[in-house]
Amino acid sequence: MKAVFARLPQRVDARIRVFAIATLVAQILIVGTGGAVRLTGSGLGCPTWPRCTAESFVTTPEMGIHGIIEFGNRLLTFVLVAIAIIMFVLVLRIRRERRDLFVLSLLIGLYVPIQAIIGGITVLTNLNPYVVGLHFLASVVLVALSAVLVYRVFVGPRGQALAVPGWYRALAIVTAFLVAVTILVGILVTGSGPHAGDGGAARNGLDPEFLQHVHSWPAYATFAATLALVVGAWRLRSRRLLALTVALFGVEGAQIVVGLAQANLGLPEILVGIHMVLACCLAAAMTAVVCALRESSPESAAPSA
């Protein structure tokens, strides 16, 4: 055990950086596979939880393609758990110098099983749209935590001093609020639409056409606020903020294009799936912008981004 501990990183190195990125990518990827489960009507491909059937933990031939898709998504949870454990172990030796990475890794590692339990509850409630929405929201939170982890690994621990003027910080907070509202309303829109995950699953009973319009209002406000963030970052001559806000602006632009396309084309499954994944990318990009509002600590053990 001592020999293993001695081989762990003494500072932020390539191993920690790789697994931090892997954490974020995996958290977004499982949203994509979860979307595939829902959009192919495979939400009850495994009709119970934690087993796949009452007699088996794995899918059976009688369950067909829906069982394979749902069970495949469940298997990916174990990949997330493995990545979280490795990430946590990698930062053990630097837990005093980089307490931020230790805490983030621990939170993510504890959160993944909780997310799996929420996923199980969605099955046990026959895909109740509000529980399904909570499942997606929990994934967004995991993506945001993973984005903080990546940012801290590459930039360093959070400092006390603001890196921007007060007006810019206020604008960024407003933009983050608008992003949150956009995602929350989007969850309600999806819960009212045709993609329930199973032919017999209930919908939330809200008017999907009206909700689509409501969803667009904070989305366009977010787009305008982000453009102001880009201009502000350019005027502040902050290369890091400019890069991050441009990335955020690009994700929002793609999200708006996909959203308009899916609304006008009758909500094709592939576009709805892309829209879900882009929502997680949006949360990650917004999180990185918020992280960049403060200077990194000079005691950073990480290399410059």
TORKOL-933031 format. One record per residue (C-alpha): x, y, z; residue in one letter; residue number from 1. Coordinates in Angstrom, 1 decimal, always signed. Each point is the difference from the previous one (the first is absolute). Layout:
<recs>
<X->X, Y->Y, Z->Z, torgu->A, kekol->NUM>
...
</recs>
This chain:
<recs>
<X->+0.0, Y->+0.0, Z->+0.0, torgu->M, kekol->1>
<X->+2.8, Y->+2.4, Z->+0.8, torgu->K, kekol->2>
<X->+1.6, Y->-0.8, Z->-3.3, torgu->A, kekol->3>
<X->-3.2, Y->+0.9, Z->-1.8, torgu->V, kekol->4>
<X->-0.4, Y->+3.2, Z->+2.0, torgu->F, kekol->5>
<X->+3.6, Y->+1.0, Z->-0.8, torgu->A, kekol->6>
<X->-0.9, Y->-0.2, Z->-3.7, torgu->R, kekol->7>
<X->-2.9, Y->+2.4, Z->+0.2, torgu->L, kekol->8>
<X->+0.5, Y->+3.5, Z->-1.4, torgu->P, kekol->9>
<X->+1.8, Y->+2.5, Z->+2.3, torgu->Q, kekol->10>
<X->-1.3, Y->+2.9, Z->-2.1, torgu->R, kekol->11>
<X->-2.6, Y->+0.5, Z->-2.8, torgu->V, kekol->12>
<X->+1.4, Y->-2.1, Z->-2.9, torgu->D, kekol->13>
<X->-1.2, Y->-1.5, Z->-3.2, torgu->A, kekol->14>
<X->-1.8, Y->-2.9, Z->+1.8, torgu->R, kekol->15>
<X->-2.1, Y->+2.4, Z->+2.0, torgu->I, kekol->16>
<X->-0.7, Y->+2.2, Z->-3.1, torgu->R, kekol->17>
<X->-1.1, Y->-3.0, Z->-2.1, torgu->V, kekol->18>
<X->-2.4, Y->-1.4, Z->+2.6, torgu->F, kekol->19>
<X->-1.4, Y->+3.5, Z->+0.7, torgu->A, kekol->20>
<X->-0.9, Y->+0.3, Z->-3.7, torgu->I, kekol->21>
<X->-1.2, Y->-3.6, Z->+0.0, torgu->A, kekol->22>
<X->-2.4, Y->+0.8, Z->+2.9, torgu->T, kekol->23>
<X->-1.6, Y->+2.9, Z->-1.9, torgu->L, kekol->24>
<X->-0.2, Y->-1.9, Z->-3.3, torgu->V, kekol->25>
<X->-1.5, Y->-3.1, Z->+1.6, torgu->A, kekol->26>
<X->-2.6, Y->+2.1, Z->+1.9, torgu->Q, kekol->27>
<X->-1.1, Y->+1.6, Z->-3.3, torgu->I, kekol->28>
<X->+0.2, Y->-3.4, Z->-1.9, torgu->L, kekol->29>
<X->-2.4, Y->-1.7, Z->+2.4, torgu->I, kekol->30>
<X->-2.6, Y->+2.8, Z->-0.6, torgu->V, kekol->31>
<X->+0.3, Y->-0.9, Z->-3.7, torgu->G, kekol->32>
<X->-0.5, Y->-3.7, Z->+0.6, torgu->T, kekol->33>
<X->-2.8, Y->+0.8, Z->+2.5, torgu->G, kekol->34>
<X->-1.6, Y->+2.1, Z->-2.8, torgu->G, kekol->35>
<X->+0.3, Y->-3.0, Z->-2.3, torgu->A, kekol->36>
<X->-1.9, Y->-2.1, Z->+2.5, torgu->V, kekol->37>
<X->-2.8, Y->+2.5, Z->+0.2, torgu->R, kekol->38>
<X->-0.2, Y->+0.9, Z->-3.7, torgu->L, kekol->39>
<X->-0.1, Y->-3.7, Z->-1.2, torgu->T, kekol->40>
<X->-2.8, Y->-0.8, Z->+2.5, torgu->G, kekol->41>
<X->+2.4, Y->-2.2, Z->+2.0, torgu->S, kekol->42>
<X->-0.7, Y->+1.6, Z->+3.4, torgu->G, kekol->43>
<X->-1.6, Y->-3.1, Z->+1.3, torgu->L, kekol->44>
<X->+2.2, Y->-2.4, Z->-2.0, torgu->G, kekol->45>
<X->+1.1, Y->-1.2, Z->+3.4, torgu->C, kekol->46>
<X->-3.4, Y->+0.2, Z->+1.8, torgu->P, kekol->47>
<X->+1.4, Y->+0.0, Z->+3.6, torgu->T, kekol->48>
<X->+3.0, Y->+1.1, Z->+2.0, torgu->W, kekol->49>
<X->+2.7, Y->-0.8, Z->+1.2, torgu->P, kekol->50>
<X->-0.6, Y->-3.2, Z->-1.9, torgu->R, kekol->51>
<X->-0.8, Y->+0.1, Z->-3.7, torgu->C, kekol->52>
<X->-2.8, Y->-2.5, Z->+0.5, torgu->T, kekol->53>
<X->-1.5, Y->-1.6, Z->+3.1, torgu->A, kekol->54>
<X->+2.3, Y->-3.0, Z->-0.6, torgu->E, kekol->55>
<X->+3.1, Y->+1.5, Z->-1.7, torgu->S, kekol->56>
<X->+2.4, Y->+2.9, Z->+0.5, torgu->F, kekol->57>
<X->+0.8, Y->+0.0, Z->-3.8, torgu->V, kekol->58>
<X->-2.2, Y->+0.3, Z->-3.0, torgu->T, kekol->59>
<X->-1.5, Y->-3.1, Z->-1.6, torgu->T, kekol->60>
<X->-0.6, Y->-0.9, Z->-3.7, torgu->P, kekol->61>
<X->-3.8, Y->+0.3, Z->+0.5, torgu->E, kekol->62>
<X->+0.4, Y->+3.7, Z->+0.9, torgu->M, kekol->63>
<X->+1.4, Y->+0.8, Z->-3.5, torgu->G, kekol->64>
<X->+1.8, Y->+3.2, Z->-1.0, torgu->I, kekol->65>
<X->-1.7, Y->+2.1, Z->+2.6, torgu->H, kekol->66>
<X->+1.4, Y->-2.1, Z->+2.8, torgu->G, kekol->67>
<X->+3.5, Y->+0.2, Z->-1.6, torgu->I, kekol->68>
<X->-0.2, Y->+3.8, Z->-0.2, torgu->I, kekol->69>
<X->-1.2, Y->+0.5, Z->+3.6, torgu->E, kekol->70>
<X->+2.5, Y->-2.5, Z->+1.4, torgu->F, kekol->71>
<X->+2.8, Y->+1.6, Z->-2.0, torgu->G, kekol->72>
<X->-0.8, Y->+3.3, Z->+1.6, torgu->N, kekol->73>
<X->+0.0, Y->-1.6, Z->+3.5, torgu->R, kekol->74>
<X->+3.4, Y->-1.5, Z->-0.7, torgu->L, kekol->75>
<X->+1.5, Y->+3.4, Z->-0.8, torgu->L, kekol->76>
<X->-0.7, Y->+0.9, Z->+3.6, torgu->T, kekol->77>
<X->+2.7, Y->-2.4, Z->+1.1, torgu->F, kekol->78>
<X->+2.5, Y->+1.8, Z->-2.4, torgu->V, kekol->79>
<X->-0.9, Y->+3.3, Z->+1.7, torgu->L, kekol->80>
<X->+0.6, Y->-1.6, Z->+3.4, torgu->V, kekol->81>
<X->+3.4, Y->-1.4, Z->-1.1, torgu->A, kekol->82>
<X->+1.1, Y->+3.4, Z->-1.3, torgu->I, kekol->83>
<X->-1.2, Y->+1.7, Z->+3.2, torgu->A, kekol->84>
<X->+1.9, Y->-2.5, Z->+2.2, torgu->I, kekol->85>
<X->+3.2, Y->+0.4, Z->-2.1, torgu->I, kekol->86>
<X->-0.3, Y->+3.8, Z->+0.1, torgu->M, kekol->87>
<X->-0.4, Y->-0.1, Z->+3.8, torgu->F, kekol->88>
<X->+2.9, Y->-2.3, Z->+0.5, torgu->V, kekol->89>
<X->+2.3, Y->+2.2, Z->-2.2, torgu->L, kekol->90>
<X->-0.5, Y->+3.1, Z->+2.1, torgu->V, kekol->91>
<X->+0.4, Y->-1.8, Z->+3.4, torgu->L, kekol->92>
<X->+3.6, Y->+0.9, Z->+0.3, torgu->R, kekol->93>
<X->-0.5, Y->+3.7, Z->-0.7, torgu->I, kekol->94>
<X->-3.2, Y->+0.3, Z->+2.1, torgu->R, kekol->95>
<X->+1.6, Y->+2.5, Z->+2.3, torgu->R, kekol->96>
<X->+1.5, Y->+2.2, Z->-2.7, torgu->E, kekol->97>
<X->-3.0, Y->-0.3, Z->-2.3, torgu->R, kekol->98>
<X->-2.9, Y->-0.5, Z->+2.3, torgu->R, kekol->99>
<X->-2.3, Y->+1.4, Z->-2.7, torgu->D, kekol->100>
<X->+0.8, Y->-3.0, Z->-2.3, torgu->L, kekol->101>
<X->-0.5, Y->-2.4, Z->+2.9, torgu->F, kekol->102>
<X->-3.4, Y->+1.4, Z->+0.9, torgu->V, kekol->103>
<X->-1.2, Y->+0.2, Z->-3.6, torgu->L, kekol->104>
<X->+1.1, Y->-3.6, Z->-0.7, torgu->S, kekol->105>
<X->-1.7, Y->-1.2, Z->+3.2, torgu->L, kekol->106>
<X->-3.2, Y->+1.8, Z->-0.8, torgu->L, kekol->107>
<X->-0.2, Y->-1.4, Z->-3.6, torgu->I, kekol->108>
<X->+0.9, Y->-3.5, Z->+1.2, torgu->G, kekol->109>
<X->-2.9, Y->+0.1, Z->+2.6, torgu->L, kekol->110>
<X->-2.4, Y->+1.7, Z->-2.4, torgu->Y, kekol->111>
<X->+0.3, Y->-2.6, Z->-2.7, torgu->V, kekol->112>
<X->-1.7, Y->-2.8, Z->+2.0, torgu->P, kekol->113>
<X->-2.7, Y->+2.5, Z->+1.1, torgu->I, kekol->114>
<X->-0.7, Y->+0.7, Z->-3.7, torgu->Q, kekol->115>
<X->-0.2, Y->-3.7, Z->-0.7, torgu->A, kekol->116>
<X->-2.6, Y->-0.3, Z->+2.8, torgu->I, kekol->117>
<X->-2.1, Y->+2.8, Z->-1.5, torgu->I, kekol->118>
<X->+0.2, Y->-1.8, Z->-3.3, torgu->G, kekol->119>
<X->-1.3, Y->-3.1, Z->+1.7, torgu->G, kekol->120>
<X->-2.9, Y->+2.0, Z->+1.4, torgu->I, kekol->121>
<X->-0.9, Y->+1.2, Z->-3.5, torgu->T, kekol->122>
<X->-0.5, Y->-3.7, Z->-1.0, torgu->V, kekol->123>
<X->-1.9, Y->-0.9, Z->+3.2, torgu->L, kekol->124>
<X->-2.3, Y->+3.0, Z->-0.5, torgu->T, kekol->125>
<X->-0.7, Y->-1.1, Z->-3.7, torgu->N, kekol->126>
<X->+1.9, Y->+3.0, Z->-1.3, torgu->L, kekol->127>
<X->-1.8, Y->+2.7, Z->+1.9, torgu->N, kekol->128>
<X->+0.9, Y->+3.2, Z->-2.0, torgu->P, kekol->129>
<X->+0.9, Y->+1.9, Z->+3.1, torgu->Y, kekol->130>
<X->+2.3, Y->-2.7, Z->+1.2, torgu->V, kekol->131>
<X->+1.5, Y->-0.3, Z->-3.4, torgu->V, kekol->132>
<X->+0.6, Y->+3.7, Z->+0.0, torgu->G, kekol->133>
<X->+1.6, Y->-0.2, Z->+3.4, torgu->L, kekol->134>
<X->+2.3, Y->-2.7, Z->-1.4, torgu->H, kekol->135>
<X->+1.1, Y->+2.3, Z->-2.8, torgu->F, kekol->136>
<X->+0.4, Y->+2.9, Z->+2.4, torgu->L, kekol->137>
<X->+2.3, Y->-2.1, Z->+2.2, torgu->A, kekol->138>
<X->+2.1, Y->-0.8, Z->-3.0, torgu->S, kekol->139>
<X->+0.3, Y->+3.8, Z->-0.8, torgu->V, kekol->140>
<X->+1.2, Y->+0.5, Z->+3.6, torgu->V, kekol->141>
<X->+2.6, Y->-2.8, Z->-0.5, torgu->L, kekol->142>
<X->+1.2, Y->+1.6, Z->-3.2, torgu->V, kekol->143>
<X->+0.4, Y->+3.4, Z->+1.7, torgu->A, kekol->144>
<X->+2.0, Y->-1.6, Z->+2.8, torgu->L, kekol->145>
<X->+2.2, Y->-1.8, Z->-2.5, torgu->S, kekol->146>
<X->+0.5, Y->+3.3, Z->-1.9, torgu->A, kekol->147>
<X->+1.2, Y->+1.6, Z->+3.3, torgu->V, kekol->148>
<X->+2.4, Y->-2.9, Z->+0.5, torgu->L, kekol->149>
<X->+1.5, Y->+0.4, Z->-3.5, torgu->V, kekol->150>
<X->+0.3, Y->+3.7, Z->+0.4, torgu->Y, kekol->151>
<X->+1.7, Y->-0.3, Z->+3.4, torgu->R, kekol->152>
<X->+2.4, Y->-2.7, Z->-1.3, torgu->V, kekol->153>
<X->+1.2, Y->+2.2, Z->-2.9, torgu->F, kekol->154>
<X->-0.2, Y->+3.4, Z->+1.6, torgu->V, kekol->155>
<X->+0.6, Y->-0.5, Z->+3.7, torgu->G, kekol->156>
<X->-2.0, Y->+0.4, Z->+3.3, torgu->P, kekol->157>
<X->-2.5, Y->+2.8, Z->+0.4, torgu->R, kekol->158>
<X->+1.5, Y->+3.2, Z->+1.2, torgu->G, kekol->159>
<X->-1.6, Y->+2.8, Z->+2.1, torgu->Q, kekol->160>
<X->+0.5, Y->+2.9, Z->-2.4, torgu->A, kekol->161>
<X->-2.5, Y->+0.8, Z->-2.8, torgu->L, kekol->162>
<X->+1.5, Y->-0.2, Z->-3.5, torgu->A, kekol->163>
<X->-2.7, Y->+2.3, Z->-1.4, torgu->V, kekol->164>
<X->-1.8, Y->+3.2, Z->+0.9, torgu->P, kekol->165>
<X->-3.2, Y->-0.2, Z->+2.0, torgu->G, kekol->166>
<X->-2.2, Y->+0.8, Z->-3.0, torgu->W, kekol->167>
<X->+1.4, Y->-2.9, Z->-2.0, torgu->Y, kekol->168>
<X->-0.4, Y->-2.4, Z->+3.0, torgu->R, kekol->169>
<X->-3.7, Y->+1.1, Z->+0.3, torgu->A, kekol->170>
<X->-0.6, Y->-0.5, Z->-3.7, torgu->L, kekol->171>
<X->+1.6, Y->-3.5, Z->+0.2, torgu->A, kekol->172>
<X->-2.3, Y->-0.9, Z->+3.0, torgu->I, kekol->173>
<X->-3.1, Y->+1.2, Z->-1.9, torgu->V, kekol->174>
<X->+1.1, Y->-2.1, Z->-3.0, torgu->T, kekol->175>
<X->+0.5, Y->-3.1, Z->+2.1, torgu->A, kekol->176>
<X->-3.5, Y->+0.5, Z->+1.5, torgu->F, kekol->177>
<X->-1.4, Y->+0.3, Z->-3.5, torgu->L, kekol->178>
<X->+1.8, Y->-3.2, Z->-1.0, torgu->V, kekol->179>
<X->-1.5, Y->-1.8, Z->+3.0, torgu->A, kekol->180>
<X->-3.5, Y->+1.2, Z->-0.8, torgu->V, kekol->181>
<X->+0.4, Y->-1.0, Z->-3.6, torgu->T, kekol->182>
<X->+1.0, Y->-3.5, Z->+0.9, torgu->I, kekol->183>
<X->-2.8, Y->-0.4, Z->+2.6, torgu->L, kekol->184>
<X->-2.7, Y->+1.2, Z->-2.4, torgu->V, kekol->185>
<X->+1.5, Y->-2.3, Z->-2.6, torgu->G, kekol->186>
<X->-0.5, Y->-3.0, Z->+2.3, torgu->I, kekol->187>
<X->-3.7, Y->+1.0, Z->+0.4, torgu->L, kekol->188>
<X->-0.3, Y->+0.2, Z->-3.8, torgu->V, kekol->189>
<X->+1.5, Y->-3.4, Z->-0.5, torgu->T, kekol->190>
<X->-2.3, Y->-1.4, Z->+2.7, torgu->G, kekol->191>
<X->-3.0, Y->+1.2, Z->-1.9, torgu->S, kekol->192>
<X->+1.2, Y->-1.2, Z->-3.5, torgu->G, kekol->193>
<X->-0.3, Y->-3.3, Z->-1.8, torgu->P, kekol->194>
<X->+3.3, Y->-1.6, Z->+1.1, torgu->H, kekol->195>
<X->-1.1, Y->-1.7, Z->+3.2, torgu->A, kekol->196>
<X->+2.5, Y->-2.8, Z->-0.1, torgu->G, kekol->197>
<X->-2.8, Y->-2.6, Z->-0.3, torgu->D, kekol->198>
<X->-3.4, Y->-0.1, Z->-1.8, torgu->G, kekol->199>
<X->-1.9, Y->-0.3, Z->+3.3, torgu->G, kekol->200>
<X->+1.9, Y->+2.6, Z->+2.0, torgu->A, kekol->201>
<X->-1.9, Y->+3.0, Z->+1.3, torgu->A, kekol->202>
<X->+0.6, Y->+3.7, Z->-1.1, torgu->R, kekol->203>
<X->-0.1, Y->+3.0, Z->+2.4, torgu->N, kekol->204>
<X->-3.2, Y->+1.3, Z->-1.6, torgu->G, kekol->205>
<X->+1.4, Y->+3.4, Z->-0.9, torgu->L, kekol->206>
<X->-0.5, Y->+1.6, Z->-3.4, torgu->D, kekol->207>
<X->+3.2, Y->-0.8, Z->-2.0, torgu->P, kekol->208>
<X->-0.5, Y->+2.6, Z->-2.7, torgu->E, kekol->209>
<X->-0.4, Y->+2.8, Z->+2.5, torgu->F, kekol->210>
<X->+2.9, Y->-1.2, Z->+2.1, torgu->L, kekol->211>
<X->+2.2, Y->+0.0, Z->-3.1, torgu->Q, kekol->212>
<X->-0.6, Y->+3.8, Z->-0.3, torgu->H, kekol->213>
<X->+0.6, Y->+0.4, Z->+3.7, torgu->V, kekol->214>
<X->+3.3, Y->-2.0, Z->-0.3, torgu->H, kekol->215>
<X->+1.2, Y->+2.3, Z->-2.8, torgu->S, kekol->216>
<X->-0.3, Y->+3.2, Z->+2.1, torgu->W, kekol->217>
<X->+2.8, Y->-0.7, Z->+2.6, torgu->P, kekol->218>
<X->+2.0, Y->-1.7, Z->-2.8, torgu->A, kekol->219>
<X->+0.1, Y->+3.2, Z->-2.1, torgu->Y, kekol->220>
<X->+0.6, Y->+2.1, Z->+3.1, torgu->A, kekol->221>
<X->+3.0, Y->-2.3, Z->+0.8, torgu->T, kekol->222>
<X->+1.3, Y->+0.4, Z->-3.5, torgu->F, kekol->223>
<X->-0.1, Y->+3.8, Z->+0.2, torgu->A, kekol->224>
<X->+1.5, Y->+0.0, Z->+3.5, torgu->A, kekol->225>
<X->+2.8, Y->-2.3, Z->-1.2, torgu->T, kekol->226>
<X->+0.8, Y->+2.3, Z->-2.9, torgu->L, kekol->227>
<X->+0.4, Y->+2.8, Z->+2.5, torgu->A, kekol->228>
<X->+2.4, Y->-2.2, Z->+2.0, torgu->L, kekol->229>
<X->+2.0, Y->-0.6, Z->-3.2, torgu->V, kekol->230>
<X->+0.3, Y->+3.7, Z->-0.7, torgu->V, kekol->231>
<X->+0.8, Y->+0.7, Z->+3.7, torgu->G, kekol->232>
<X->+2.7, Y->-2.6, Z->+0.0, torgu->A, kekol->233>
<X->+1.5, Y->+1.5, Z->-3.2, torgu->W, kekol->234>
<X->+0.0, Y->+3.5, Z->+1.6, torgu->R, kekol->235>
<X->+1.6, Y->-1.3, Z->+3.2, torgu->L, kekol->236>
<X->+2.7, Y->-1.7, Z->-2.1, torgu->R, kekol->237>
<X->-0.5, Y->-3.3, Z->+1.8, torgu->S, kekol->238>
<X->+1.1, Y->-2.7, Z->-2.4, torgu->R, kekol->239>
<X->-1.3, Y->-2.8, Z->+2.3, torgu->R, kekol->240>
<X->-3.5, Y->+1.6, Z->+0.4, torgu->L, kekol->241>
<X->-0.2, Y->+0.8, Z->-3.6, torgu->L, kekol->242>
<X->+0.7, Y->-3.6, Z->-1.0, torgu->A, kekol->243>
<X->-2.5, Y->-1.3, Z->+2.5, torgu->L, kekol->244>
<X->-2.7, Y->+2.4, Z->-0.8, torgu->T, kekol->245>
<X->+0.4, Y->-0.6, Z->-3.8, torgu->V, kekol->246>
<X->-0.3, Y->-3.7, Z->+0.7, torgu->A, kekol->247>
<X->-3.1, Y->+0.6, Z->+2.0, torgu->L, kekol->248>
<X->-1.4, Y->+2.2, Z->-2.8, torgu->F, kekol->249>
<X->+0.7, Y->-2.7, Z->-2.5, torgu->G, kekol->250>
<X->-1.8, Y->-2.7, Z->+2.0, torgu->V, kekol->251>
<X->-3.0, Y->+2.3, Z->+0.4, torgu->E, kekol->252>
<X->-0.1, Y->+0.8, Z->-3.7, torgu->G, kekol->253>
<X->+0.1, Y->-3.7, Z->-0.8, torgu->A, kekol->254>
<X->-2.7, Y->-0.7, Z->+2.6, torgu->Q, kekol->255>
<X->-2.3, Y->+2.6, Z->-1.5, torgu->I, kekol->256>
<X->+0.5, Y->-1.3, Z->-3.5, torgu->V, kekol->257>
<X->-0.8, Y->-3.6, Z->+1.1, torgu->V, kekol->258>
<X->-2.9, Y->+1.2, Z->+2.1, torgu->G, kekol->259>
<X->-1.6, Y->+1.9, Z->-2.9, torgu->L, kekol->260>
<X->+0.6, Y->-3.0, Z->-2.4, torgu->A, kekol->261>
<X->-1.5, Y->-2.5, Z->+2.3, torgu->Q, kekol->262>
<X->-3.1, Y->+2.1, Z->+0.7, torgu->A, kekol->263>
<X->-0.6, Y->+0.6, Z->-3.8, torgu->N, kekol->264>
<X->+0.7, Y->-3.7, Z->-0.9, torgu->L, kekol->265>
<X->-2.3, Y->-1.6, Z->+2.5, torgu->G, kekol->266>
<X->+2.6, Y->-0.9, Z->+2.7, torgu->L, kekol->267>
<X->+2.1, Y->-2.6, Z->-1.9, torgu->P, kekol->268>
<X->+1.7, Y->-2.3, Z->+2.5, torgu->E, kekol->269>
<X->+3.6, Y->+0.7, Z->-1.1, torgu->I, kekol->270>
<X->-0.4, Y->+3.8, Z->+0.4, torgu->L, kekol->271>
<X->-1.7, Y->-0.4, Z->+3.4, torgu->V, kekol->272>
<X->+3.0, Y->-2.1, Z->+1.1, torgu->G, kekol->273>
<X->+2.5, Y->+2.6, Z->-1.3, torgu->I, kekol->274>
<X->-2.0, Y->+2.7, Z->+1.8, torgu->H, kekol->275>
<X->+0.3, Y->-2.0, Z->+3.3, torgu->M, kekol->276>
<X->+3.8, Y->-0.4, Z->-0.3, torgu->V, kekol->277>
<X->+0.4, Y->+3.7, Z->-1.0, torgu->L, kekol->278>
<X->-1.9, Y->+0.9, Z->+3.2, torgu->A, kekol->279>
<X->+2.8, Y->-1.7, Z->+2.0, torgu->C, kekol->280>
<X->+2.7, Y->+1.7, Z->-2.1, torgu->C, kekol->281>
<X->-1.8, Y->+3.3, Z->+0.8, torgu->L, kekol->282>
<X->+0.1, Y->-0.7, Z->+3.7, torgu->A, kekol->283>
<X->+3.7, Y->-0.9, Z->-0.2, torgu->A, kekol->284>
<X->+1.0, Y->+3.1, Z->-1.9, torgu->A, kekol->285>
<X->-2.0, Y->+2.3, Z->+2.2, torgu->M, kekol->286>
<X->+1.6, Y->-1.6, Z->+3.1, torgu->T, kekol->287>
<X->+3.5, Y->+0.6, Z->-1.4, torgu->A, kekol->288>
<X->-0.9, Y->+3.7, Z->-0.6, torgu->V, kekol->289>
<X->-1.2, Y->+0.4, Z->+3.6, torgu->V, kekol->290>
<X->+3.3, Y->-1.7, Z->+1.2, torgu->C, kekol->291>
<X->+2.0, Y->+2.5, Z->-2.0, torgu->A, kekol->292>
<X->-1.5, Y->+2.9, Z->+1.9, torgu->L, kekol->293>
<X->+2.6, Y->-0.4, Z->+2.7, torgu->R, kekol->294>
<X->+3.7, Y->-0.1, Z->-0.2, torgu->E, kekol->295>
<X->+1.7, Y->-3.4, Z->+0.7, torgu->S, kekol->296>
<X->+2.0, Y->-0.4, Z->+3.2, torgu->S, kekol->297>
<X->+3.7, Y->+0.7, Z->-0.3, torgu->P, kekol->298>
<X->+0.6, Y->-3.2, Z->+2.0, torgu->E, kekol->299>
<X->-1.3, Y->-2.0, Z->-2.9, torgu->S, kekol->300>
<X->+1.7, Y->-3.3, Z->-0.6, torgu->A, kekol->301>
<X->-1.4, Y->-0.2, Z->-3.5, torgu->A, kekol->302>
<X->+1.6, Y->+1.2, Z->-3.2, torgu->P, kekol->303>
<X->-1.4, Y->+3.0, Z->-1.8, torgu->S, kekol->304>
<X->-2.9, Y->-0.6, Z->-2.3, torgu->A, kekol->305>
</recs>
